[in-house]
């Protein structure tokens, strides 16, 4: 082990498999028909955490959000707002949430008084734009940013869907039956062929999905990662098959399916239905647990693992969340370094001769291991190894602090080396927390 602690806490960019690869990570991508609830917001945690880890491993990541803003659900949202304005009951298949009631009186008169069948669509489009603003604000509060926001409508308007159909047609992968246009998806491992254009002339969501594949690769990405919920399992084979049919390497199109999140409160399972208006929003979760605790909660579990979350238990646990234990270690180190500076003591440039001690040696070995942990996390595309590492490092520091006196005016040389060791630990803790999007407080 090197005795110069300055590099121990650095995250070695370029060390992991795939370094330099240009990656598009698409996540969350909930329909803009209601606020983000904690079920579909799991993709926000997974996608942001994965993007951070891939970047730390030297990959060039573009974070992307995709809005399905062209379907019947948007029209249905608009129709629900219109009937509320008119004082009539929302139909069973409409949207019933409080947010719909709050949007209804805000609908501009020029939309509300339109004539014809397009009125519901115009109202839905207006409402989905307002909801999108709220989604962006919720994600910003979580500390999640996106580089690109893409709408389904733009794929149609800009000709990407047409390009996809033309390419599939040229390859002989399409056929017509019962007035609809079909993709021969079974030739690429799917369980049945898929409709791209219905008999009424409307294009399906799947048609937009494959147009999106071409649009993404046109931007020069080496690899596409989609983070979807478990209910999208059936979509994986058809999209990858269409990519192959259009001439792309299907291994460059990867789908990560997140496990289900089941929430309960007071022994009662909570529904996550936007239409019924019965859901816990992401904002609600952050208000109850705090951003750091919520991030740690999701980061410490595998993305594909189903989660059962008791809201009351989670609230009680938040004050004792393991993230607090790790943050406290960082804050304690910062306090030690401040006190040392006040006493005129500075960390030594080397810890040579110090690491023979059991507590010092253990702490140094853990603190120096962060680049290896990041490499493993990037290769596995998982983050729970980082939360495990951060907890292990905090534990090693607390044990060291219990057994070793850091600031000792009678032993200035040894104190300086111990200060170097705890400063390296601080850097490793701060980098690990930064990878998780969690704050590293200087005081608690």
C-alpha positions in Angstrom: 0.0 0.0 0.0 1.2 3.5 -0.8 2.0 5.5 2.2 1.0 8.8 0.5 -2.7 9.1 1.5 -3.5 11.9 -1.0 -4.8 9.5 -3.6 -6.6 7.0 -1.4 -10.0 8.7 -1.7 -9.9 9.5 -5.4 -12.4 7.8 -7.7 -10.2 6.5 -10.5 -12.1 7.5 -13.7 -11.4 5.1 -16.5 -10.7 2.1 -14.3 -14.0 0.4 -14.9 -15.1 -1.8 -17.8 -16.5 0.4 -20.7 -14.4 3.5 -19.8 -14.8 6.1 -22.5 -18.1 4.7 -23.8 -20.8 7.2 -24.7 -24.0 6.0 -22.9 -27.6 7.2 -23.0 -29.5 6.4 -19.8 -33.2 6.8 -20.1 -35.1 6.7 -16.8 -38.3 7.7 -15.0 -40.2 8.4 -18.2 -43.6 8.4 -16.5 -46.6 9.6 -18.6 -47.3 13.3 -17.8 -50.8 12.6 -16.5 -50.1 13.0 -12.8 -47.4 13.8 -10.3 -44.6 11.3 -9.8 -45.6 8.7 -7.2 -43.1 6.7 -5.3 -43.7 3.6 -7.4 -42.6 5.0 -10.7 -40.1 7.4 -9.0 -38.0 4.3 -8.2 -36.6 4.7 -11.7 -35.4 8.2 -10.7 -33.3 6.8 -7.8 -31.9 3.9 -9.9 -31.2 6.0 -13.0 -29.5 8.8 -11.2 -27.4 6.5 -9.1 -26.4 4.4 -12.0 -25.5 7.4 -14.1 -23.2 8.7 -11.3 -21.5 5.4 -10.9 -20.9 5.0 -14.7 -19.5 8.5 -14.9 -17.1 7.7 -12.0 -16.0 4.7 -14.0 -15.0 6.9 -16.9 -18.1 6.6 -19.1 -19.7 9.6 -20.8 -23.4 9.6 -19.7 -26.4 11.5 -21.1 -29.4 11.4 -18.8 -32.7 11.4 -20.6 -36.4 11.7 -19.8 -39.0 10.5 -22.3 -42.6 11.7 -22.1 -45.4 9.7 -23.7 -47.4 12.7 -24.6 -49.3 11.5 -27.7 -51.6 8.8 -26.4 -55.2 8.4 -25.4 -54.2 8.9 -21.7 -53.5 12.6 -22.4 -56.9 13.0 -24.1 -58.5 11.2 -21.2 -56.8 13.6 -18.7 -58.2 16.6 -20.7 -61.7 15.1 -20.8 -61.6 14.7 -17.0 -60.6 18.3 -16.5 -63.4 19.5 -18.8 -66.2 17.5 -17.0 -64.9 18.9 -13.6 -65.2 22.4 -15.0 -68.7 21.6 -16.1 -69.7 20.3 -12.7 -70.4 16.7 -13.8 -68.9 13.5 -12.6 -65.6 12.2 -13.9 -66.2 8.8 -15.7 -64.8 5.7 -14.2 -61.9 5.5 -16.7 -61.1 9.2 -16.1 -58.6 10.8 -13.7 -59.9 11.4 -10.2 -57.0 12.8 -8.2 -57.0 16.0 -6.3 -54.4 17.4 -8.7 -57.0 17.1 -11.5 -59.5 19.1 -9.4 -56.8 21.8 -8.8 -56.0 22.0 -12.5 -59.6 22.3 -13.7 -60.2 26.0 -12.8 -56.8 27.0 -14.2 -57.6 25.8 -17.7 -57.5 28.7 -20.1 -60.8 29.8 -21.4 -59.7 29.7 -25.0 -59.2 25.9 -24.5 -62.3 25.3 -22.4 -64.6 27.0 -24.9 -63.2 25.3 -28.0 -65.6 23.4 -30.2 -65.2 19.9 -31.6 -63.5 16.7 -30.6 -60.0 18.3 -30.3 -61.0 20.2 -27.1 -60.2 17.3 -24.8 -56.9 16.8 -26.5 -56.0 20.5 -26.2 -57.0 20.4 -22.5 -55.0 17.3 -21.9 -51.9 18.8 -23.6 -52.2 21.9 -21.5 -52.6 19.9 -18.3 -49.7 17.5 -19.1 -47.4 20.5 -19.6 -48.3 21.8 -16.2 -47.8 18.4 -14.7 -44.4 18.1 -16.4 -43.4 21.3 -14.7 -44.2 19.7 -11.3 -42.4 16.5 -12.2 -39.2 18.5 -13.1 -39.5 20.4 -9.8 -39.9 17.1 -7.8 -36.9 15.6 -9.5 -34.8 18.7 -8.9 -35.7 18.4 -5.2 -34.4 14.9 -5.2 -31.1 16.1 -6.8 -31.8 14.4 -10.1 -31.0 16.3 -13.3 -31.6 15.4 -17.0 -29.6 16.5 -20.0 -32.3 15.8 -22.5 -36.1 15.9 -22.3 -37.8 14.1 -25.3 -41.5 13.8 -26.1 -43.2 11.1 -28.1 -44.8 13.8 -30.2 -41.4 15.1 -31.3 -40.4 11.6 -32.7 -43.5 11.7 -35.0 -43.1 15.4 -35.9 -39.4 15.1 -36.7 -39.7 12.0 -38.9 -37.9 9.5 -36.7 -40.9 7.1 -36.7 -41.2 7.3 -40.5 -37.4 6.5 -40.7 -37.9 3.4 -38.5 -40.8 2.1 -40.6 -39.0 2.8 -43.9 -35.9 0.9 -42.6 -38.0 -2.1 -41.5 -39.9 -2.1 -44.7 -36.7 -2.0 -46.8 -35.5 -5.0 -44.8 -38.6 -7.0 -45.5 -39.6 -7.1 -41.8 -43.2 -5.6 -42.1 -46.4 -7.0 -43.5 -50.1 -5.9 -43.6 -52.9 -7.9 -42.1 -56.5 -6.8 -41.3 -55.7 -3.3 -42.4 -52.9 -3.0 -39.8 -49.1 -2.8 -40.3 -47.2 -5.5 -38.4 -43.5 -6.0 -37.5 -42.4 -9.6 -37.8 -41.1 -9.6 -34.2 -41.2 -13.4 -33.9 -38.2 -13.6 -36.3 -36.1 -11.8 -33.6 -37.1 -13.8 -30.5 -40.4 -12.2 -29.5 -43.4 -14.4 -28.7 -45.7 -12.7 -31.2 -45.6 -10.2 -34.0 -46.4 -6.6 -33.1 -48.6 -3.9 -34.6 -46.9 -0.6 -35.6 -49.9 1.0 -37.3 -53.5 0.2 -36.4 -56.2 -0.3 -38.9 -57.5 3.2 -38.2 -54.2 4.7 -39.2 -52.9 5.5 -35.7 -49.4 4.5 -34.8 -48.7 2.5 -31.6 -46.4 3.3 -28.7 -44.1 0.6 -30.1 -43.7 2.6 -33.4 -42.5 5.5 -31.4 -40.2 3.3 -29.4 -38.3 2.1 -32.5 -38.2 5.6 -33.9 -36.6 6.6 -30.6 -33.9 3.9 -31.1 -32.8 5.5 -34.4 -33.0 9.0 -33.0 -30.7 8.0 -30.1 -28.1 6.2 -32.2 -28.1 9.2 -34.6 -26.6 11.2 -31.7 -23.5 8.9 -31.6 -24.2 6.8 -28.5 -22.3 3.6 -28.1 -24.8 2.1 -25.7 -28.5 2.7 -24.8 -29.7 1.8 -21.3 -33.4 1.9 -20.6 -34.6 1.7 -16.9 -38.1 0.4 -16.9 -40.5 -1.0 -14.4 -41.1 -4.7 -14.1 -44.4 -4.3 -16.0 -42.4 -3.6 -19.2 -40.9 -7.0 -19.3 -42.8 -7.9 -22.5 -41.4 -4.8 -24.3 -37.8 -5.8 -24.0 -37.6 -8.4 -26.8 -39.6 -6.4 -29.3 -37.5 -3.3 -29.0 -34.2 -5.1 -29.1 -35.5 -7.2 -32.0 -36.5 -4.1 -33.9 -33.1 -2.6 -33.2 -31.5 -5.7 -34.7 -33.9 -5.6 -37.7 -32.9 -2.0 -38.4 -29.2 -3.0 -38.5 -28.0 -2.2 -35.0 -26.2 -4.5 -32.6 -28.9 -5.6 -30.2 -26.3 -6.0 -27.4 -26.0 -2.2 -27.5 -29.6 -1.8 -26.4 -30.0 -2.8 -22.8 -33.1 -2.7 -20.5 -32.8 -2.8 -16.7 -36.1 -3.7 -15.1 -36.7 -2.3 -11.6 -38.5 -4.4 -9.0 -41.9 -3.6 -7.7 -42.3 -1.2 -4.8 -45.2 -2.0 -2.5 -46.1 0.6 0.1 -48.3 0.2 3.1 -49.3 2.4 6.0 -51.0 1.2 9.2 -51.1 -2.3 7.9 -53.0 -1.2 4.7 -51.5 -1.5 1.3 -51.5 1.7 -0.6 -52.6 1.9 -4.3 -50.4 3.7 -6.8 -53.1 4.6 -9.3 -53.0 8.0 -10.9 -56.4 7.6 -12.3 -57.9 6.8 -8.9 -55.9 9.5 -7.3 -54.6 7.2 -4.6 -50.9 7.4 -4.4 -48.0 8.7 -2.4 -46.0 11.3 -4.3 -42.3 11.6 -4.5 -42.7 15.0 -2.8 -44.5 13.3 0.1 -41.7 10.7 0.5 -39.0 13.4 0.6 -41.0 15.5 3.1 -41.2 12.5 5.4 -37.8 10.9 5.1 -35.5 13.7 3.7 -33.6 13.5 0.5 -30.4 11.9 2.0 -32.3 9.1 3.8 -34.5 8.4 0.8 -31.5 8.2 -1.5 -29.7 5.8 0.8 -32.8 3.7 1.2 -33.0 3.0 -2.5 -29.3 2.9 -3.2 -28.8 0.1 -0.6 -31.0 -2.3 -2.5 -30.6 -4.0 -5.8 -32.5 -2.3 -8.7 -34.3 -5.5 -9.6 -35.3 -6.4 -6.0 -38.9 -6.0 -5.0 -39.4 -3.7 -2.0 -42.0 -3.7 0.7 -42.0 -0.3 2.4 -44.0 0.5 5.5 -44.3 4.3 5.5 -44.6 4.5 9.3 -41.6 2.3 9.9 -39.6 4.2 7.3 -40.4 7.5 9.0 -39.4 6.1 12.4 -36.2 4.7 10.9 -35.1 7.9 9.2 -33.5 9.4 12.3 -31.5 6.2 12.7 -30.9 5.6 9.0 -27.4 4.2 8.3 -26.7 7.3 6.2 -26.7 9.3 9.5 -24.0 7.0 10.8 -21.8 7.6 7.7 -22.5 11.3 7.7 -21.6 11.6 11.3 -18.2 10.0 10.7 -17.6 12.6 8.0 -18.7 15.5 10.3 -16.5 14.1 13.2 -13.4 14.0 10.9 -14.1 17.6 9.8 -14.3 18.6 13.5 -11.0 16.9 14.2 -9.3 18.7 11.3 -10.6 22.0 12.4 -9.4 21.5 16.0 -5.9 20.5 14.7 -5.7 23.5 12.5 -6.6 25.7 15.4 -3.8 24.1 17.3 -1.4 24.7 14.5 -1.1 21.1 13.4 -1.3 19.9 9.8 -1.6 16.4 8.2 1.7 14.8 7.3 2.5 14.1 3.6 3.0 10.4 4.4 1.8 7.8 6.9 5.0 5.7 6.6 5.6 3.8 9.8 2.0 4.4 11.1 0.1 1.5 9.5 1.6 -1.2 11.7 -1.1 -0.4 14.3 -4.2 -2.5 14.0 -6.7 0.3 14.0 -4.6 2.5 11.6 -3.9 -0.4 9.2 -7.6 -1.4 9.0 -8.7 2.1 8.4 -6.1 2.7 5.8 -6.9 -0.5 3.8 -10.6 0.4 3.7 -10.0 4.1 2.8 -7.8 3.1 -0.1 -10.3 0.6 -1.5 -12.8 3.1 -3.0 -11.6 3.0 -6.6 -12.0 -0.8 -6.6 -15.5 -0.5 -5.2 -16.4 2.0 -7.9 -15.0 -0.2 -10.6 -17.1 -3.2 -9.3 -20.2 -1.0 -9.1 -19.9 0.3 -12.6 -19.3 -3.2 -14.0 -22.3 -4.6 -12.1 -24.4 -1.5 -12.8 -25.5 -1.6 -9.1 -25.0 0.8 -6.2 -25.6 -1.2 -3.0 -21.8 -2.0 -2.9 -21.2 1.7 -2.4 -23.5 2.0 0.6 -21.9 -1.2 2.1 -18.5 0.3 1.6 -19.4 3.7 3.1 -20.8 1.9 6.2 -17.7 -0.2 6.5 -15.4 2.8 6.2 -17.5 4.7 8.8 -17.3 1.7 11.1 -13.5 1.5 10.7 -13.1 5.2 11.4 -15.3 5.1 14.6 -13.2 2.1 15.8 -10.0 4.0 15.1 -11.2 7.1 16.8 -12.1 5.1 19.9 -8.7 3.4 20.1 -6.3 6.2 18.9 -5.7 9.7 20.0 -5.4 11.8 16.9 -4.4 15.2 18.3 -1.6 14.8 20.8 0.7 17.8 21.5 3.2 15.4 23.0 3.4 13.2 19.9 3.3 15.8 17.0 4.8 13.5 14.4 2.4 10.7 15.0 -0.5 13.1 15.3 0.4 14.6 11.9 0.4 11.1 10.3 -2.9 10.2 12.0 -4.4 13.5 10.7 -3.3 12.5 7.2 -5.0 9.1 7.7 -8.3 10.7 8.9 -8.2 13.3 6.1 -7.9 10.5 3.5 -10.8 8.8 5.2 -12.8 12.0 4.9 -12.1 12.2 1.2 -13.2 8.6 0.6 -16.4 9.2 2.6 -17.2 12.4 0.8 -16.6 10.8 -2.6 -18.7 7.7 -1.7 -21.5 10.0 -0.5 -21.2 12.2 -3.6 -21.6 9.1 -5.8 -24.9 8.5 -4.0 -26.0 12.1 -4.3 -25.9 12.4 -0.6 -24.5 15.4 1.4 -21.3 15.2 3.4 -21.9 17.6 6.3 -19.0 19.4 8.0 -20.9 19.5 11.3 -24.0 17.6 12.8 
